[in-house]
Amino acid sequence: MSQIVKCEICGKVYNQSYLGAHKRLAHGTRAEPPATVSELEAVEAILSVYAQLSGKGRKELRNRLSSQVRRKKKLTQPTN
């Protein structure tokens, strides 16, 4: 028979058989997973497409990537 239990993290009430899935989905960690084979394959695919770009296309891509990196650094730098 099913049992009603309370989530010790958020305090909401759930069926015991669903509580594990609730915790994993609602309260799971959001840390970035380590690089996987599929991620490395994605990098190889991106490099392959990059090789097919014209000189102008490659320059535009590098400029946009640099701009994105600068924006990200600016957002993460502590303000004094």
Long-range contacts (C-beta under 8 A, 24 or more apart in sequence): none
